[in-house]
Amino acid sequence: MIIASEFQISIVLATYNWPSALTLCLESLRGQTDLNFEILIADDGSKDATRSLINEMSSNFPVKITHLWQEDMGFRKSKILNVGIERATGEYLIFLDSDCIVQPDFVAQHRLLARPSQLITGSRILVSPQTTQSLCPSELSPSVAKSSVDRLIRTVNLLKLRLKGGINKLLPLLVKLPNHRFRAYPPYVWRRIKGCNMSCWRGDALKINGFDESFEGWGHEDADFVFRLESLGIRRISGSFATEVLHLWHKTQPSDKEHMNRERVLGRIQQHRPSPLA
């Protein structure tokens, strides 16, 4: 059943040089129960294989796909995400990474939790290296990816995967909890901020000029984005037990800037957090 809704959603989908993972992600988005969204692929300089894949899949996809590409000049995810925010036509933004497979109600759950002056940070289920390899070989056609996604999301197959250690959690994929005050985080809490599964109103993102492009290398640009929204009075809501994604395994990107980025974010938290005597 397709869910009717009153506001358009734009999915800003970050990718970089992993077309087989992108294929799985897009096939999982093809099967959404709520199709009132567009996809803007924020591509941080992928090679031609990614462009060819997007062109192939766009031709018969149920929603509009726009490919946004920038030259590969090192890790510049914040910059291309900002292009996605600027080009989005939806009132509401979902940020997703292409190494994530989503459940059929992923968009519907983000929409269900969306409220004015709030942002949502979801969580992820980790997929083992062995399961990632079986799902995501170096060459993967859209038709094979669709079959893999269809099999994966069946409850019995998720249970088998959990028993074999193929995923690290199962219950959040099977149990969906409603919107309630238990979901609210206190301001400036670092825990469970995942840029691969996050949503907010486009107008709020524009008020803070999107992601801070001065962050160098991988690390914590997502936390900085959340905390700057919170400094405007935007409340963070947990998407756990509602918007979970399956996160494919990959090697962590090395970053000699991670510590510096973390210290910058900590400084901003101290700047905005009220003092104990306030």
N, C-alpha and C positions, 0 to 999 in steps of 0.2 A: 504493500500500500504506500503510495506517495503522499507525503505530508504537505499540506498547504500551509503557507506561512506568510507573514506580512513584511518581512525584511529580507533583503538579498544578502548573501554571505559570499565573501571572497576568500578562497584558500590561497595563501601565499606559501608555495611549496619550494623549499630550498633544496638544491641539488648540486652535485659536483662529481662528474666523471664516474658514475656507477649506474649505467643505463639499465642493467638487469634489475637492480633494486628499485629504480624508478618505475620500471614496468610493473612490478608487483604492487607498488604503492598506487599507481594509477588504476590498475585493475581493481584494487580494493575500493577506490573512490568511484569507479564505474557502477558498483553495486549498491550505492547508498539508497536508503529508503526515502531520504529527503534530497531531491535534486535541484533545489533552488539555490544554486551556488555556481560560481565560476572558479577556475583554477588559473593562477598566475605562477608559472614556474620560474623561480628566482635562481638563475643559473650563474654560478660564480666562475665561469670560464671553462665549461666542459668542452670536450672535443666533438668532432662531427658525429660520432655514433649516437650521442645524446640528442642532437638536433634531428637526426634521421628518425630516431624512435618517436620523438614528439610529433613530428610531421605525420608519421604513419598512424599514430594513435588518435591524433586530433581529427582525422578525416571522418571517423565514425563514433566519436565519443558523445555521450548524452548531454554534456555541458560544454561550455566554451573553455578552451585552453589557450592561454597566451604565453608564449615563450619569451622571457626577458633574459638577455645574455649580456655579460660583460667580459672583457678580456681577462685572462688568467694572469694576475699580477700578485699572487700570494693570497692568503686568506682575507677576503673582503666581503664576508657574508653580510655584515651590517649594511653595507652600501647597496647591494643588490636587493636585500629585503626592503630597504627604503624605496627603491624603484617600484617594488611590488605594492607597497602601501600607496604610493602616489598614483599608480595606474589602476588600482582597484576601483571597481564601480559599486561594490557592495557597501552597505552601511556597517557591516560587522566583519571582522577579520579573524580567520583561523590560521595560525602559523604551524606548519607541519614540515617535517624533514622527509626526504625521499627514501630514507632507509627504514621507514615505518610502514607497517601494514595495518590498516584500520578495519574495525568492525562495520557491518552494514548500517548501524545506527550512530556512527561517529558524528556526522554532521547534525543529525537530529538531536543528539544529546547535548552538543555544544549550544544549539539553538534553545533547547529546553532550559538550560542553566543560565542563559544570557539575561542580564538585568542592567538597567541604566547605572552608570557610575561603578561598574564592576569589571574585573577581568578574571579569566579562568586560567589556571595552570593545571594541566592534566598530568597523568603519570604514564609509565611505560612498563611493559612486560619484556624482559630480556630474553632473546632467542640465542640458543647456544651456537658456537661456531659450526658444529656438525650439521645442525638443523638449518642454519643459514646457508651452508654450502649446498644442501639438498634442495632448498627452495630457490636458491639464487645462483645458479651456475654462471659462468662468464658469458655464455650466450643463452638468451632467453627470449622466446617469441611471445607476443601478447596472448596468443591462444593458449600456450602452455602455462603462462603466468595466470591467466584466468582460471584454468583448471586447478592450479595449485592453491590459489586463494580460496576458491569454492570449497576445496577439501579441507583446507586449514581451519576455516571458521566453524566447521561442524563441531558440536560439543564433544562427541565421542573422540574425535581426532585430537582436540585440545587436551582432553583427559589423558589420552595415550602419550602425548608429548610431555605432559607434566610428569607422569610416572617414569618416563625414560630420561628425564632431565633436559628435555629439549627446550623448555621454557621454565623460568624461575618462579612463576606464580600462575594460579589458575582462577581463584575465586573472583577477582575483580573483573574477569572477562565474562563471568556467568551471572553475577549479581549486580543489578543496577539500582542504585539508591536515589531517592528524589532530592530535589532542592530543599535544603533545610539549613538552619543557622549553624549546624555542626560543620558545615563546609567553609565557614569564614576563617581566614587566617588573621592573626594580629599583624599590624603593619611591620614591614622591614624584617620579615623572617625569611632567611635564605633557603630553608628546607623545601625540597620538591619543586624547584623552579626548573622546568624543562622546556627549552625553546623549541623542541621538536613537537610539542603538543601544548598549545597556548592560544588563547583568543581574547579579543577585546574589541571595543567599538573603534571604527576607523577615525572618527572625530577626536577621540581621546588620544590615539596614537599620533595624530597630526599636531595636537597641542604641545607635545613634547618633542616634535621634530623627529619622530621615529627613533630608530636605533642610533647610538652614538658611533659614528664612523671613525672616530679617532682611536677606538680600541684597536690595538695591533695584534694580529695572530689570533689563534683560537682561545676562547675562554671568557665566560661571564658577561658577555654583551647582553645575554637574555636576562640575567639578574638585574643588571643596570637598568634595562628597559622597564622591568617590573617595578623597581624601587622609584624610578622617576614618575611613573604613573601613580604610585601610591602617594608621592609627595603632592599630587594634585587632589588627593582625597579619594582616588579610585580604590575600591576595596577588592582584595584578592580572594577568590573563591576556589576551593579544591574541586577538580574534576575527577577525583578518584571514584571508583565504582560507578563510572558513567562514560568517560571518554577514553579509556585505556587504548594504547596502541601497542602493537608487537614490534619491538625494536630489533632489527637485524644486527648481528654481531659484526664489528669491524675493529681494526686496530685503532687505538686512540691516537688522535693527531698530536705529534709532539709540538710543544709550544714553549719557547723560552720567555714568552711574554705573559704566561698564565699568572705567575705570582704578582707581577706588576698590575695586571688587570684586576686581580682580586683585591689588591690593596686600594685601588681606585674606587672600587665599589664599596668597600668597607668605609672609606672616607666619606662617601656620599651618604651612607646610612647614618653615620655619626652626625653629619650636617643636618639631616632632616628629622632624625628621631628626637622627640621631645626629651628634655633632660628630666631626671628623676624628681627634681624639685618643682617642675612645671605644673 
